[in-house]
Amino acid sequence: MSVSGRVSRIVSVLPSRGVHAALMMAGIAGMGVVPAAAQNAPAAQNAAAAVPALTREQLDQLLASPGDVIFIDVRRADEIAAIGGLPVFLNIQASELDRFLPYIPRDRRIVTLSNHAGRAKRAASLLAGQGFTVIGVAGVEDYAAQGGALYGRTFLTPAIPGVVAQGTRVEVVREGFDGTEGPVALADGSIVFTENRADRLIRLAPDNSVSTFLAPSGGANSLAIGAKGELVAVQTAVPRVAQLQPSERVLAANVGGRPFNRPNDLALARTGDIYFSDPGAAPAAGTRASTPVAKTGFYRLSPAGRVTLITDDIPRPNGVALSADEKTLYVADSWGEHLIAYTIAADGSVSGRRNFARLAGFKTSADGPVSGADGIAVDAAGRVYVASSAGVEVFDPAGQPLGVIALPKQPQNLAFGGADRSQLYVVGRGSVYRIATQTRGVDRPGK
């Protein structure tokens, strides 16, 4: 491989500090650096034997202190693209590692990575035998199996006719937010979403620049835009539905004098009717069976300000959306097997509850049944998109499945945006993704 080819391959997976190291390494061929001599094999093996395989929790602690530890991934570039990895100082195959030893800092602790810990241990043997401080080895597939999030994997869409072409890349736009929820599109092609745990709204511009749109947000979890451009949110700091812009005012804070639990999502119709879910706070993992079930609700807020209960028997109502013609109302049940639909009458009332589509993400977990069904979006052709534990599930207007788009992390909400509304933005767990589609969102404010 040429020097330029080697640099290209290394730089593609390294952060800025690693890029600097890669540029230094590019001079090897012209500098006449002599590879390290072979070390005493038994001594190296003994040194590596004392290096532990790290758990997900231990890795997460080390990743949170990047100044103290460097990670060296000894896998091929195609393995990283197919499986994903962690932020690393150096990506180089183990067979080439000895030639790069002069450029690895000796004042830093080292963790070696591979798909599983075995190959990482061989790299640890070489480094430990050369006197480096190797504190652990890890397999990225083992890390992922324990619930860790991997980076760098290339996610491509399946072919879904009229929606996405085969092999369309799922673009990672931004990561590292303190929660990502409730996106809506603005007229200029940007999107605004809630960074809910940071109590603010974030604007993502068409050029990918990020800015604070509004702070504090009152714990806004999901957003909608009205016919006159008013920005409306469900808030959790004080549970309520409120207008945030152009002026702040509370639209609803209780039903029949009883405060809401924790509103989650909403849809705002052209008529001014607002439909919103109120599942309450989620029980902690592993406590669902023993946690008292909060009274959930799915509500309509009329333009006159009257709140009426649509139903209180959805176990965990979550995402809410309107069909393109606004004659059908969709609501997700995060614990249910189906996406639920209602028929909307001319006066805004709803009836005719039915199971609209079966969710591929539905499974029975240790906590009980769960689909992870969350946010919902609809395109101009009436297709329905649901964020679930399977990814983004796509259904035709009759509820028949069209395909599933897998993502690096489980999505929480989604919306069409961009100048022509052909970009599907998906948010969740601190990340923002973008998918170029062959369709467009509905021509109405918000989503």
N, C-alpha and C positions, 0 to 999 in steps of 0.2 A: 504494500500500500504506500502511496506517496505521502510525503509530509503533509501536503495540503489536504489530502483525503483524510488522514488521521485527525487533523485539527477539526475538520468539518464534523467528523463523527463524534468527537469528544465534546465540542462546543454545543452540539445540539441537545445535550442532556445535562449540561452543567449550569449552575447558577453563576453569578458574576465572578465570585472568587475562583470557581473552577475554570472559568473561561481564561482567567489570567494564567492559571497553572498550565492550561492547554497551550496557550501561546508560548510559554516558556519551553514546553516540551517539544514544540515544533522545531526548535533549533537543534535537536539531538543529532540529526543526521549530519549537520554541518559542523557540529562542535566536537565530534569524535569522542563522545562520552562512552566509556567502557562499561558494559553491563556488569552488575555485581557478580562476584564469584559465587559458585555454588556453595551452599552452606552444608554443614554437617546435618544430614537428614534426621538421625535420631534426636539430636538436640532441638531441631526445629519442631519435630512432631511432639516432643515433650512440652515445649513452650505452648504450642497450640492446644494441647490437650487440656491445659488449665484455663483456656478461654471459654467462657460460658456462652451458650445459645441464649439470646435475649428474648424476653417476652414482649408482647405488644406494649404493656404498661411501661417497661423499662425503655423501650425504643422511643415512646412518646415523650418521656422525660428528657432523653438525650436530644431529641429533635427540637425541644423547646429551649435548648441551650447551645445554639450552633457555634458559639465562640469557643466552646470547650472541646468539641469532638468533631472529627471529620469522618465522613462515610465514603468508603471505596466500594464500588459495585463492579464485580468481576464477570458480569454477563455480557453477551453480545448485544449489539444495538437492536437487532430484530426481536430479541427476547424482551427487552425493555418496552418496545413499541407494542408488543402483543399482550404483555402482562401488566406493565406499569412498574413504578419504583418509588424511591424516596429521593429527596434532594441530596445530591452527592457532591463531594469535592472532585472525585475522579471516577470515570467509567472506563475501565480497561480490562481486557481479558487476562485471566490469571497467567496465561503463558507468556504475556508481554510485560507483566508487572515488574519483573526485576530490572528492566531497562529504565523504568521511571522512578526508581527508588531515590535518586538524588533530589527529586523535586517534591517529595512528600515531607511535610514538616515533621521534624523529630520532637518538637515541643508540644505536640497535640496528641490526644488520645484518639485511637482509631477503632472503627467498627467496620468489618467487612460484610458485604451483602452478596447474596446470590438468590436463585429461585427458592432453594432450600439451604439449610445450614451446612450441608456437606461440602459443597464447592467453596463456600465462604471460609470454611475451616482450612482448606488447603492454602488459600491466600493468606489466612492468618498465620499459618506455619511459616511461610516465606518471610512475612513482615516481622513476626516475633523473633525468628532466627537472625534477622538483621538488626535486632535491638530496638525495634519500634514498640511503643506501648499499645498493644492491642487489648481492648477491654471487653470485646464481645463480637459474636458473629450472629447473623440473622438471615432467615429466608423470607423474601418478600411475600411469597405465597402463604407462608405460615402466618406472617403478620396480617395479611388480608383476611385469612380464615378466622383470625381472632377479632376481626372487626376494624382493623386499621385501614385507613384510606391511602391508596396508592396514587402516584402522579406519573404523568408521562405516557400512559397507555393511549394508543390511538383508538378512539371509538368511531366507528363508521356505521351509518344507517343501513338497514335493509332496504330493498326497493319496495316502496309503498306507492302504487300508482296514483298520480295526481298530488302526492304529498311530498315525497323525497325520492331522489334518484339513488340507486344502489351505490354504496360507498361514499355518500356524502359525509364529510367529517363533522363530528361534534366538536365545535370550537370552545375551548376553555377561555372565556373572556377575562374573568377575574376570579380570584380566590382570596380567602383570608378575612372575609367579613364576619362580624359577630352576629350571625343569623341572617338569612335572606328569605324574604317572603313577599307575597302580594304585588307582583309587577303590573304596571299599566303603561300603555304607550302614550306619548305626547305627540302633538301635531308636527313637531319638528323632526320626528324620527327617533328621538331619544326615548328611553324608558326610565321610569321611576319605580323603585322597589323599597321595601322596608328593611332596614337593618334593625330588626326588632329588639334584640337584646342591647343594642347601643342606643335605642330610643331616638332614631333619626330616619329620615328618608334620604335615599341616595339616587342621584341622577347619573345614568350612564349615557354619554353622548354618542352620536354616530361614529366619532373618531376614537371611541373606547376610553376617552377621558372620564374621570369620576369626580364628582363634587357632591357636597352636602346640599340637598334640595330644601330640607326643613328639619330643624332641631330646636327643642325636643318635639317629639311627635305624639306624646301621650301614650306611648306604647302601641302605636299603630301596628297592626298585624297584616291587614290587607287593604287594598285601595280600589277606588272606582272613580270615574269621571263622569259628570252629568252633562246634559245637553248644552248647558251654558258654560261649560268648562270648569264647574265647581269640583273641587277635589274632596272626596268623602272617604272616610276610613272607619273600620271597626277598631276600637282601642281597648287596651287591656290594663293600663295603669289604673284607670277608673273604667270599669267595663261599660261600654256604650258605643253608640253609632254617632259620629260627629262629622261636621263639615270642617275641613282644615283651611281651605282657601276658596274664594278670595278673602273671606272673613271666617273667624272661628265661631261655631255655635253647636250646641248639643242638639242632636235630632231625636235621640231616644236613649234612655238610661235604665228603663225598667219596663216590665209588662205587668199590668194590674197592680202596680206598687211593689212588685218583687224585683230586686236588682238582677241584672244579667249575671251569668257566671263568668264567662271569658269568651266574648265573641271572637270568631275565627276568620270568616270569609264573608263576602257579600257580592251581589250583582245589582247594578243600578239600571233600570229599564228606561227607555225613552219617555215613558209616561210619568216618570218620577218615582215609581214604586221601587223600594229597596227590599231585597230578599237576603236574609243573612242567617248564618249558622251560629249556634252557641253550645259547643260541646263541653265547656268547662275545662279546667286544667287537666292535662294528661297525667295518669298515674305513673309513678316511677317504674322503670323496667323491673319486672319480677314481682310487682306488688298488685297487679291488676285484680287478681282473684280475691285479695284481702282488703282492697281499698273500697270504701263505700262509693257506690255509683252516684255521681252527681246527676241531677235532673237536667237532661239535655233539652235543647229546643231548636226548632227551625221556624223562622218568623218572616212575616211581611210587615214592612213599615210603609204605610200609604203616604201619598203626597200631603195629606192633611195632618200627618203626624201620629196616626193611630197605629199601634202595634197589635198584631193579631198572631196567635200561634197557629202555624200550619200543622205541625206535629211534634210530639215529644217522645216518640217511640223509635227514633233512629238511634242506635247505640252510641255512635260517635259521628254526628254530622260534621262535615268539614267543608270541602270546596263547593262553591256555588257558581253557576253560570247560566246564561240565557242562550237559547238557540238563535240562529241568525235572524229569523223573523220574529223573535221574542214571543212566540206562542208556546214554547216549551221551556220549563225550568228544570235544571239538573242540580242534584246535590249528591256529593260523595259521602259514603260511610266508611271511615277508615278501618272499621272492624268488620265490614260487611263484604259479601261476595259480589254484590251488584252495584252499579251506578243506578241511582234512582231518578225517575223523571215524573214531572207533573204537567198537566195542561193548564195554561194561563188563559183566563177569560178576559173579555174586553175591559172589565172593570178592575182587573189586576188580581182578582181572587184566583185560587188554584184548586184543582181537583184531579181525579183520575190518576192517583199514584200508581206507579208500575215500576218493575225492574227493567231498566233500559238496556243494560249490557252487563255481561259477566266479566269480571276483572281477572286478568291473567296473574296478577300479583297476589291473589287470595291464597292463603295457606293457613294451616293450624300450627300455631307456635306454642311454646311452653306457657305463655300467658293467655292463650286462647286464640280464636279465629282473628285474622288480621289480613287486610289487603294493602294497607298503607295508602289508600286512596286519599288524595289531597286536592290540590288545585285543579281547575278545569278551564280549558279554552275551547273556542269554537271557530272554525274558519268560514269563509264566505260561502262555501259549498255545503255547509251544514255538518261537516265532519266534526267529531268530538274528540278532544285530546285530554287524557287524564294522567296526572302524575301519580304513580303508585310505586310499590316496592319493586315492581318489575322494570320500571323505567317510565317512558311516556307511551301510554297505550292509546292507539288511534282506532276510532270506530266510525262507520258510515252513519248517515242520518237515521238509519233504521236500527242501529245498535249492533251491527255485525262487525266483528273484529277485522281490522285491516293490517295490523302489525304492531310491533313494539320496538321502540327506539331505546337501546340501553345507554346508560350514562355512567360516568365515573363514580358518582354518588347518588343516593336515592333522592329524586327530585321532590320538591314541596309545592311549587306553583309554577305557572307559565303564562305567557301572553305573546301575541303577535306584535311585532314592532318593526322599526326601520322606516325609511322614507315611503316605501310602498306596502308596508305591513307584510312582507314576505319572509321576514326573519322570525323564527320561533325562538324566543328567549325563555330559558328554563332556569329557575333558581332553586336553591336548597342547600342546607347545611354549610352555609358560608360561601357558596360558589355561584357563579353566573355562567351559563352556557348559551351558545347561539348555534342555530341550525338553519342553513339556507334551504328554503322549501320551494316547491313548485306551485304553491297556493298562496292565499292571502287571508289575513284576518278580516273580520266583519268591519264594514265601513260605519263605525260609530265611535264615539269617544271612549277612551280607556281600553277595553278588551271585549 
